Amino acid sequence: MNSTNLHHLCDVEYEVWPNPKLIPDAQGRLWDALRRKWVVGTPEEYVRQHFLRRAILEAHYPPEVIAVERGLSVHGQPKRFDAVVFHQGKPWMLVECKAPHIPLNDAVCVQWMRYNLPLEAPWGWLTNGVTDRFFAADGRELPPVLPAFGTFAL
């Protein structure tokens, strides 16, 4: 099998990671090549890994500009975002992942808006692996198609 180097993050076999079927190991964990570690294979983690695969392999977002599950402070409260895509060192897209059984309703949108207050990312992506929602920070909902990396106007 050919190995593909994802911008020096790690050597991975294309057929194994990102693994389209997201097959867990014997302990139910998934390999996260961006974080370089095994993570618990929760329903939300499957959705997050699916988004990362799409962003990197289909939309061609550079892996080195994606931060996964990092802390931030929202009104003095510690929170964790699912993923942020950076462009020129600034947040460009804040991604919120939910388990497939959780609908992407107004409460999820409000959570995204709260998390985006300190980040000020111009784009928001919500996904539960079944449904995707894409919108601008000003609240306009757009067709759920991942924009070209670095795009600021659609």
N, C-alpha and C positions, 0 to 999 in steps of 0.2 A: 504494500500500500504506500502511496505517496504521502509524505508529511507536508503539512502546510504550516508555515510560521505566521502566526497572527501578530505581526508587528513586535516580535520578540517577547510577547507575553509568555508563551510557552510553545513547545513543539507539540502539535496535535495532529492526529490522523483525521483528515477531513470527514471520513465516514463515521468517526467516533464522537468528535466534538466539533462544533455543536451537533449533538446527536439528535437528528430529527424526531426520533421516537422517544427521546429522553429516558433511556433505560437506566434505572437506578442500580447501585451495587447491592450486594447481599444484605447490607444494613439499611437499605431504603434511601441511601444518599445519592445526590447528583453531583457530578463534577462541575464546578464553576471555574472556567478557565480565566475569567477576568479577575476573580478574587484568588485564584490559584489554590482552591481548597474544596474539600467535599462539604456539601451543605445538606441539611435535612430536606428530604423530598416532600415538603408540604404541598398542598394544592396550589398555593400562591407561588411557591418556588418554581413549580413546573411552568406557570404562566410567565414568571420573570425570565426564566431560561429561554422560553420560546420567543419572548420579545427580544432578548439579546441576540439570539440566532438570527432573527429577521433583520434587526438593525444592522448587524455586522455583515451578514452574508447576502441579504437581499437589497438593503438600502445603502450598503457600503459605508456605514459610519465607521470611522477609525476606532478600533477597540481602545486605544490609549486615551480617548477623550470621554469614555463612559465610566462614571463612578457608580458603584452598586452598594446599596444599603449602608449609607453613611449617616451620621448624626447631624442634626441641625437644631437650632433653637427657634421656637415659634412663640412669641410673647413670653419669653423666659421659660418655656416648657421644653424639655428635651423630646425630640421626635426623630424618626428615621425615615428617609426617603427610600423608595425602591430603586430608582435609577435617575441619574442626571447625565445628559449629554452636554458637553462643554464645547464652545466654539471660541477660539482665541482667548481662552482662559476664563470665559464667563459662561454661566449657565445658559444653555440654548433651548433645552427641552427637559421638562420635569415629567417623569414617567411614574404613574401610579398603577400598581398591579394588584388585582384582587383574585381570590379563588373563583373558579368557574361558576359556583352557585351564588355568588354575590352580584346583584344587578348593579350596573353602572348608572346609578340614579343621582339625584341632586345632592344627596349626602356625600357621595364620593367626589362629586365636583367641588363641593364646599371644602372637603378635606384637601383636595389638590390646591385650591385657592389659598387656604391657610398655609400650607407647606411652601407655596410659591412666594409668600410675602417677603421673606428674607432673601430669596434667590433671584426673583424678578426674571425668570425665564420667559421668553416671548411665546413659547409653545408648550402645550400640555397634551399628553397622551395618556389615556386611561384604557386599561385592558383587563379583561377577565379570562382571556384566552378564547372566548366565544364571540364577544363583542368588543369592538374598539371604538373609542371616541377621541376625536382630535379637535383642539380648539386653540385659538389665540388667547393670550393673557387678557385681552380686553373683553373676553367672553364670547366672541363669535365662534360658533361651532362650524367646523369645516368637514368635508368628506374625509373619512378615516383612511388616508393614504399617507404613508411616511414621506415627509418632504425631503428633497435633496439636502444633504448635509450642508449647513451654513446658510440656508435660505432664510431670509427675514421677511419676505412678502410673498403672498400667494395670490 
